[in-house]
Amino acid sequence: MIDISLDSVGKYFGEVQILKNICFEIQAGEKTALIGKNGCGKTTLFHIIAGTEPFEEGALSVHHSKRIAVLDQIPSYPDGMTVRAVMETAFEPIEALRREMNALETEMAAGNGGKAALARYGELQLRFEVLGGYDTETELFRTALGLGVPREMWDREYAKLSGGEKTRVNLARMLLEKTDIMLLDEPTNHLDMNAVEWLENYLQSFKGTVLVVSHDRYFLDRVTQKTIEIENLTATVYDGSYSFYIQRKEELEEERRRLFEKTQKEIDRLSFTSERMHGWGLGDKKMMRRAFALDKRIERIRARQPQLQQKEKRLTGKLLSADRSGNDVLFVDRLSKRYGDKRVLEEVNAEVKKDESIALLGENGCGKTTFLKILLGEETPDAGHIKWGTNIQCAYLPQQVEFPDASATVLDTVVAALGLTEASARNRLGAFHFKGDEVFKTVSVLSGGEKSRLKLCILLYQEINMLILDEPTNHLDIASREWMEGLLEGYEGTMIFVSHDRYFIDRFATNVWRMENGQIACFRGTYA
């Protein structure tokens, strides 16, 4: 059974076409990833499928009898509505049954209704049980706690939550609705690692259909079995996970390259012959006809020749390593920190050796960023101390990047920070994909990913041997994440980083520090 079908769908913004001849089907129960570079049109396509964006060409079909839930933006609710009340809106069909059952109970207790009321009550009770009406409280606890919506948050006013908290609450509400088709846009944003793992397990056991847009490669590998890539306005379907897609795309590109080279050799050989025949054919009509026939053959071969994908020029930033540090890079001794009654750090002990790469993991709000700020001297501990080793040259990429003057242009920001000429600054910015008029954007209008790129452009001009990163891939699409990973592969130094990106952790961590209840447990190894 087909749940979602697109036939030659096209979309325009004004006169500019952004989607062309999109064709694919998603079968009932399939879990599918929708991927592509930022700006390729995948979010627009997601909204078309969700029914919130019109389109000009083709046809879209979504199974008419299936219940659909969409997670793409944060809805608003009436003022004063609590978190619990928002999540319980998922049970409205069950509550409607409960209200009718209660009314019938009252009617029958008064001796009214007779056999008809009793029969209707039996129907309602069966439906109530099938929908899980007796288990709503258990499901509410299981889902909310699994997604990081703790019991103490339930009585808070929804309108006063942060954006990340609202996202988690609405994801919980959506899962509680027991739908048949889920459309998920970046569902792992604002989730810590425990919540992401819980969501993965939930979706793996979910019997319905899932279409998900995500930059979390680990999540895609664990959840999806089909991958649809949006590229060059159209869609290509790969019958496998994200890792399968990467491997298969490379194989197809290699096949195209070999066929291109083979046909190019044939074109070159025939072109050489054609030139000679045109020269010989002067005054010889028969020879000239053969030459023109050969030209047409060359054109037919050229028309069938596969087009090689234009490889985007990769960022060419390079880490400048400072002189080597000593073997003892960092020593943390009985470090403690509280905010009021909340214990963030309690007599934490840890040490970092030269060339180690430390992944600092823990739930949202456990104190990871506070710990980093203490290491950097931006926060003061209540007790204990830290000691840096000799010859440490440190650079820090924060989770929320800020610049001294948000009204300055990208170009002026780099000129001021690095003391470069405008020409040198533009060359450097070009290496970090700020090109043309983009260098004249004001910092205030940059996206989170662009701000991170600009900060890296400045940071990586320095010679460093200690790098501290707080969620470095948080605002980046998959291509940008892979660039950053390629850049860090060439780094020769020590690193401490906070990340929920398990691909990133597995690639770089030599040690894992797990933060919980104010303590840090240190382990050798990676996430996997």
N, C-alpha and C positions, 0 to 999 in steps of 0.2 A: 504494500500500500504506500502510495506517495503522499507525504505530508506537505511538502513545499516544492513547487515547480516554477521555474522561470523559463520563458521561451522568447528569445530575441529581445530582451528588455534593453531599452536605451534611455538615457537621461541627459538632459541639457540644462545648463545654467545660462540663460540668455541664448546666445548663438554658439556657445562653447559646449561641445559634447564631452561628457566626463565618463559615461558608461556606454558601451556599444555591444550589441548582439550578445547579451549575457544569457547563457543557457546552462542550466543544471537542474538536477532533481535531488531531493533529500528524502530517503525512504523513512517510514515510521520506525522509530527506535534508533536511528543513526545519530551519532554525535559528531558534528562537523565543525571544523575550524575555518573561519573566514579571515584570511591574512592578506597583507600587502603593506607597502611603504606608506608612511604618512602622506596624505594628500592624493592617494591613488583612487579614492572613491569608495572604499570599503564601508565607511561609516554611512555614507549616503545610501549604498545598497542595503545595509542593515536596516535603515529607516524605511526604505521602500518595502522590504519584506515585512517589517513591523506594521506597515500601513500608515505611517506618519509622514511619508514623503511621496508626492506624486511622481509619475514618470510619463514620458511622451511616446515611447515605442514598446511594442511587444506585449506579453501577457504574463501575469503573476497569478498563481493559484495556491491557496493555503487551505488545507482540508477543513471543510465547513463545520464538521461536527466536533472538532478538537478544541479543547480549551487552551488558550495561548497566554503566556505571561512574558512580559518584556522588562528587562532591566537595562535602561540606557540613560535615564536622567532622574534626578531626585524629585519626586512629587511633593506637593504641599498638602497640609492637612489643617483642619480648623484650629485656631488658637486654643491653647490649653490642653490639647490632646496629648496623652501620655504615650511613652514608647510602647507600653503594653497594649494600649488601645489600638495603636497603629498596627502592631503585629496581629492583633485579634481580628482586624478587618478581614483577614484571610479566612476566618471561620464564619463569615456572614451567611453562606448557604446553610451551614449546619445550625447556626443560631435561628434562622428562619424556621427550620424544621422543629427546633426545640420550642419556639414560641407557639407554633401550631399544636404541638403535642401537649404543651401545658394548658392551652385553651380547651382542648378536647378532654383532658383529665378533669378539668373543672366542670365541664359540661356533663361528663359521665358520672362524676361524683354527685351531681345534683339530680341524677336519674333521667337525664335527657340524652337524646342522640340515638339510643338503641343500637341495633346491629350495624347500621351504616357508620356510626361514629366509631364503633369498635373495629370495624374493618379498615376504616381510614387510619385509625391509630396504629394498627398493625403494619400498614404500608409505610407510614411515616417512620415507625420504629426501625423497620428493616433498612430503609434508606439512611436513617441516622447512623445506624451501626456500620453500614457499608462505607460511609464517608468518614468514619473514625470519630464520631461524635463523643464516644466515651473516653477517647484518648487525647483530646485536644490539649489538656494541660501538660501531659507527658511530652507530646510532640513540641509544644511551645518551649518547654525547658530544654529539650534535646537540641532543637534547631538553634535557638537563641544563644545558648551557651557554646555550642559548637562554632558559631560564627563570631564569637567575641562580643556578645551583647549580655553582660553579666546581670544577675538579678538586681543588683543595686542601681542599675540604669533604668529599670522598667518603669519606675514612678516619676522619672524626670520628664519635663515637658519636651516633646519632640522638636518643637521649633527652636529650642535653645541648644540643640546638639550641633557638633561640628559637622562639616561635610562628610568626613570619613565615617563618623558614627551614624549619620543618616543613611549612608550607603549600606552599612552592615544591617541596620534595622530593616530597610526595604528589601534587601536580599533575603533576610529571614522571612519576612512577610510573603514574598513571592514563592519561596520553597514550601511554605505552609499551605499555599493555595491548592496544592496537588493538581497541577496542570498537566496537559499532555505534551505541549510544545513549549520549550524555553528558548527565548532569544536573549542572550547575555552579552552585554558590551563591557569589556574589561571588568569581569566580576571579582578578580583578585585584588584590584586596587583597594587600598586601605585595610586589607586583611593581613594579619601577621601569619607566620608560617604555620602555626597550629590550626588556625582557621582555614587557611588554604588547603591543608591536608584533609581537614574535615570535609570541605566542599568537594574535593576530588573524590573522596570515598562515597559521598552522597551521590554525585553525578554518575559514578561508575555503576552504582546499583539502581539508578533511576531508569525505569523501563520506557520512558517517553523519548521524544526527539529533542536534540539540543543543537542550536547554532550559536557559536561563541566567537567573539572578537577578543583577542588577547595578545599581549606581548610576552606572556609568561610561557617560555618554551617548555619548561618542565611540566607545567600544568597541561599544556596542549598534548604532550606525549602521553600523559597518564589518562587523559579523558577522551580524546578524539580518535576516530578511526578513518576519517576522511578530511582532506584539506583542500580548500578552494582558494586559489591565489588570484587576486585582482592585480593585473599588470597590463599596461598599454591599453587601457579602457575596457578590456575584456576579462573573462574568467577562464582559468584552467583548473581542471579537477584532478586531484591525485588521490588514489584509493589507499590511503594510509595515514599514519600519524605525521607530526611535524618532522621528525627525524627521517621518516621514509620520504617525505616531500623533498627535503634537502638532498638526500642521496639520489633520488630519481631525477630531480631537476638537473643535477650535475651530469648524470648519465645522458640525459637527452641533449644537453648542451654540447657534450663531447661528441655524440652521434651527429649533431648538426655541423659541428666544426669539421669532422672527417668528411662528411658528404660535401660540404662547401669546398674544401680543399680539392676533393676529387673532381667535382664539376668545374672548379676554376682551372685545373690543369687541362681539362678537356676544352674549355673555352679558349685558353691561351694557345693550345695546339691548333685548334680550328681557325682562330683569328690569324695566326701566322700563315696558315695555308691560304686563307681568304685574301690576305694582303698580296701574296705572291700571285694568286690567280687574277686579281684585279690588275696587277701590273702586266701580266702576260696577256690579259684579255683585250688590251687596247687594239681595236680593229678586228677582234675575233668574237663575234656574237655568241657562239656556242660556249666559249670559255667564260664570257661575261655572265651568261645565264647561269652557269655552274657556280660562279662566284657569288651571285646574288642569292642563289638557292642555299649556299653554305651560310651566308649572312643570316638568312631566316632561321636556319637550324640553330645557329649560335644564339639568336634571340629567344628561341623556344627553350633552350637549355638554361639561359640566364633567367627566364621567367620561373623555371622550376627550382632554381638554386635557392637553398634555404638561407634565410637572413640570420646572421649572427647577432646576438644581443649586444648592444652597446654597453660595455661595462662602465659603470659609474666610477669616476675617479675617486679613489678612497682618500680619506683624510690622511695627511702626511705629517701630523704632529708627532714629535718624538720627545720622550722623556730624557732630560739631561741629568745624568747621575752625578751627584757630588762625590767627593772623596769618600772612601769606605769609612763607615762608623766602626766603633769598637764592637766586640762580641756581645757585650751587655748593653742593650738598647734602652730598656725601660724596666724600672722596678717599682711595683705598687705595694705599699705596706700599710695594712689595716685601715684602708680608706673607708670612711663613713660619710653619709649625707642623708639628711632628712628635710622634707618640706612639711612643716607643721607636724601632724601625727603620722604622715606617710613616710615609711622607711624606704629609701631608694637604694642606698648602699650601706652594708653593715660589715665593717672590718674585712674588706676585700683585699686579698693578696694575689698578686700575679706578677709574672715577669715575661719580657719579650727578648728574644735573642736575635742577633743579626740575620737578615734574610728570611726571617719567618713572615708568614702572611696569615694574620689572625682574622677569622670571621667571628664577629661579636653578634650572637643570636639571642633572641628572647621575644616575648610577647610585646605588643604595642603598649607603651606606657610603663615598661618595666625599668627604665632608667638608662637605656643604652646611650642616647644622645647626651644626657647629663654626664655620664662617665667620660665620653669623648671631650666634652667641654672642660671638665676638670683636668684631663690630660693636657689640654691646650692652654690652661690658665684662664679660661673664660668664666669658670665657676670656681668657687672656693669650697673645699671639703670641710665638714664639721670636725673631722678627726683624721689622723693618718697623714701620709705624705706620698708623693711620687718623686722618683729620681730618674732623670734622663742620663743616658750614657754620654760619652765624649763624641764630639764632631757630628752632632745630629742636626741635619738640615731638613726641616719638616714643612710639608704643604698640606692644606686641609680643604676638602671639597664638602661643604655643608649640604644638608638635605634641602633647605630652603636658601637658595642663592640670592644674595643682595649685593648691590653696588653702591658706592658712595653717593652717586648722583644719578637717580633714575631717569632724569630728564635729558641726560647726555646721550649722544649717539653711540652706537657700537664702536665706531672708529675712534671717536674722542676718548672713550673709556680705555681702549687699548693703548692709545698714544700717551694718556696720562699715567696709566699704571706701569708701563714699561719704558717710557721715555724714548719711544721710537719716532722716526719721521713718519709722515702720513703714508708715503710709498711703502716703507718697510712694514708698517702696521697692516696695510691692505694686503700685502703678500702673505703675512702671517694669518690674517683672518681668512684669506682664501683657502689656506690649508685646513681650516676648520669649517669649511663650507659656508662662510659668510661672503657672498660674492655679489658683484654689481652694486645695485642700489641698496642691498640688504645692509651694507655697512652704515647706512645713514638712518636706519631704524633707531628709535629711541629705546633705551633699555627697558622702559616701563611696558612696552608692548610685546616684548619677547615672551615666548612660551617657556614653560619650565625646562624643557629639553634644550632650548636655545640658550637660556641663561647658564645652564650647566656647561654647554659647549664653550660659551664665552669665558666662563670662569676657568675652564681647563686651558683655553688658549693663553690666558695670563699665567696660570700656575705653572704650566709646563715649560715656560720660558726660563724658569729658575732651575738651578742645580739642586737636586734634592736626593736624600737617601732614606727619608721616612715619609710615607704617604698615609694620610688618614682620610677615609671616605665614608660619608654618611648617606646610605642609599644612593650610590652613584648611578644606577640604571633606572631609577624610579620614573623619570619623565621621558625615557628614550624608547623609540620603536625598536623592533628587532634588529634592523640594519645598523642603527646607531649603537645598540648594545654590543653587537659583534665588532664594530669598529673600536669601541672602547676596550674590549677584551684584547683585540689585536695590538692596541697601543700599549696596554699594560704588560703584555707578554715580553716586551723589550725592556721592562723596568728591572733594574738590578738594585734592589734595596729592600727595606722592611716595610710592611704594610699592615694597618689595622683598618678593617672595614665593617660597617653594618650593612646588611643586605638581606632581602627576602627572595632574591633571585637565585634559585638553587643551581641553575646552570653556571652562573657567575661564581657561586661558592665552590662548586665542585672543580671548577677550572683553576681557582687561585688559592684556596685555603690550604695551608699546611697544618693549621691548628684551628680548633673551634673552641670559643669561650661561650658557654651557655649561661645566660643571666636569668636568675629566678629568685624571687623573695629576697632581694638585696644581696645575693651571693653570686659569685662567678665560678662555675666549674670548668676547668681547662682540660681539653682532650686533644690528642694528636690525631690528625686526619681531616677529612672533608665532610660535607653533609651526607653524601651517599654512604 
